[in-house]
Amino acid sequence: MSTRDITVTVNGAAHRHAVEPRLLLSDFLRGTLGLTGTHVGCEHGVCGACTVLLDGDSMRACLMFAVQADGCRVETVESLGRIGQLNPLQQSFHEHHALQCGFCTPGMLMTATDLLKKYPLATDDEIREGLSGNLCRCTGYEHIVAAIRAVVKERT
């Protein structure tokens, strides 16, 4: 199989790799770069667990080939914060118990990060609509919505 050289800036660091044209961005992030925070659930773009930011916009890493990200800036959940230094959204998820099993959490955080940058999210319905592409089987979404609402209130 032939490969193609790509250069991608991931979480602020430039990476140059030879990849097979069929390698998914999610597999590149997890397997090649070792960034396992990007979860792979359905592999059809339905669950949202693999959501990352590509040039500032949320997208599904399982629906994109790594070669399509050539020259782009990718942000994964690892870019948000770290233990002992959580960003405000992560801290709010923690304080509002907005995770249970944690599988959907990286995708929820990345989607919410995008939503918070672009929309006022004035109502719970707006938050729910924004999260409608991310599935969670554990929480019932109430605590996730509350965590995002708290960040919105803190911004105003």
C-alpha positions as CSV (number, residue, x, y, z in Angstrom):
1,M,0.0,0.0,0.0
2,S,1.3,3.4,-0.9
3,T,1.7,6.1,1.8
4,R,1.4,9.9,1.7
5,D,3.3,12.4,3.9
6,I,1.0,14.6,5.9
7,T,1.8,17.4,8.3
8,V,-0.8,18.1,11.0
9,T,-0.7,20.3,14.0
10,V,-2.3,18.4,16.9
11,N,-2.8,20.2,20.2
12,G,-0.2,22.8,19.2
13,A,2.5,20.4,18.1
14,A,3.4,19.8,14.4
15,H,3.5,16.1,13.4
16,R,4.8,14.8,10.0
17,H,4.0,11.2,9.2
18,A,3.7,8.9,6.2
19,V,0.2,7.4,6.4
20,E,-1.9,5.1,4.2
21,P,-4.6,7.1,2.4
22,R,-7.3,5.0,4.0
23,L,-6.2,5.6,7.6
24,L,-8.9,7.3,9.6
25,L,-8.1,10.5,11.5
26,S,-9.3,8.7,14.7
27,D,-6.9,5.9,14.2
28,F,-4.1,8.3,13.4
29,L,-4.7,10.2,16.6
30,R,-5.0,7.1,18.7
31,G,-2.6,4.7,17.1
32,T,0.1,6.9,15.5
33,L,0.1,9.8,18.0
34,G,-1.0,7.8,21.1
35,L,-3.8,10.3,21.9
36,T,-6.3,7.8,23.2
37,G,-8.7,10.5,24.6
38,T,-10.4,10.5,21.2
39,H,-12.7,7.5,21.7
40,V,-14.0,5.3,18.9
41,G,-17.6,4.1,19.4
42,C,-19.8,3.5,16.4
43,E,-17.3,4.3,13.6
44,H,-20.2,5.7,11.6
45,G,-20.3,9.3,13.0
46,V,-23.4,8.7,14.9
47,C,-22.3,8.5,18.6
48,G,-19.9,11.6,18.7
49,A,-17.4,9.9,21.0
50,C,-14.6,10.7,18.5
51,T,-15.4,14.4,18.2
52,V,-12.4,16.7,17.8
53,L,-11.9,20.2,16.7
54,L,-10.5,20.7,13.1
55,D,-9.5,24.2,12.5
56,G,-11.8,25.3,15.3
57,D,-14.9,23.4,14.2
58,S,-16.1,20.2,15.8
59,M,-16.1,17.1,13.6
60,R,-16.1,13.3,13.8
61,A,-12.6,11.9,13.5
62,C,-14.0,8.5,12.4
63,L,-15.5,10.1,9.3
64,M,-12.4,11.7,8.0
65,F,-9.2,10.3,6.6
66,A,-5.9,11.5,8.1
67,V,-4.8,12.7,4.7
68,Q,-7.7,15.1,4.7
69,A,-6.3,16.7,7.8
70,D,-3.0,17.5,6.0
71,G,-2.2,21.1,6.8
72,C,-4.9,21.4,9.4
73,R,-5.0,22.2,13.1
74,V,-6.6,19.4,15.2
75,E,-7.5,19.8,18.9
76,T,-8.3,16.7,21.0
77,V,-9.6,16.4,24.5
78,E,-6.0,16.2,25.7
79,S,-5.7,19.9,24.7
80,L,-8.3,21.1,27.2
81,G,-6.5,20.6,30.5
82,R,-4.8,18.0,32.7
83,I,-5.3,16.6,36.1
84,G,-4.8,19.3,38.6
85,Q,-5.3,21.9,35.9
86,L,-8.7,21.3,34.4
87,N,-10.2,24.0,32.1
88,P,-13.5,25.5,33.3
89,L,-15.6,23.1,31.2
90,Q,-13.9,20.1,32.5
91,Q,-14.1,21.5,36.1
92,S,-17.8,22.0,35.6
93,F,-18.3,18.5,34.3
94,H,-16.5,17.3,37.5
95,E,-18.5,19.5,39.8
96,H,-21.9,18.6,38.3
97,H,-21.2,14.9,38.0
98,A,-21.6,15.1,34.2
99,L,-20.0,11.8,33.5
100,Q,-20.5,8.2,34.6
101,C,-18.8,5.6,32.5
102,G,-16.8,8.4,30.8
103,F,-16.9,6.9,27.3
104,C,-18.8,9.8,25.7
105,T,-17.1,12.5,27.8
106,P,-14.3,13.4,25.4
107,G,-16.7,13.9,22.6
108,M,-19.1,15.8,24.8
109,L,-16.3,18.1,26.0
110,M,-15.1,18.8,22.5
111,T,-18.6,19.5,21.2
112,A,-19.4,21.7,24.1
113,T,-16.1,23.6,23.6
114,D,-17.2,24.3,20.0
115,L,-20.7,25.3,21.1
116,L,-19.5,27.6,23.8
117,K,-17.3,29.5,21.3
118,K,-20.1,29.9,18.7
119,Y,-23.4,30.2,20.4
120,P,-25.0,32.0,23.4
121,L,-26.7,28.8,24.6
122,A,-29.3,30.8,26.5
123,T,-31.6,27.9,27.2
124,D,-31.3,24.3,28.2
125,D,-33.1,23.5,24.9
126,E,-30.3,25.2,23.0
127,I,-27.7,23.2,24.9
128,R,-29.6,20.0,24.2
129,E,-29.9,20.8,20.5
130,G,-26.2,21.5,20.3
131,L,-25.4,18.1,22.0
132,S,-28.0,16.2,19.9
133,G,-25.3,14.5,17.8
134,N,-23.5,13.1,20.9
135,L,-24.9,9.9,22.5
136,C,-24.7,9.1,26.2
137,R,-26.2,5.9,27.6
138,C,-25.4,6.6,31.3
139,T,-26.3,10.1,32.4
140,G,-29.6,11.1,30.9
141,Y,-27.9,14.3,29.9
142,E,-29.2,16.3,32.9
143,H,-25.9,16.8,34.6
144,I,-24.1,17.4,31.3
145,V,-26.6,20.2,30.5
146,A,-26.2,21.6,34.0
147,A,-22.4,21.6,33.6
148,I,-22.5,23.5,30.4
149,R,-25.2,25.9,31.7
150,A,-22.9,26.7,34.6
151,V,-20.0,27.6,32.3
152,V,-22.4,29.8,30.2
153,K,-23.5,31.6,33.4
154,E,-19.9,32.2,34.5
155,R,-19.2,33.8,31.1
156,T,-21.9,36.4,31.5
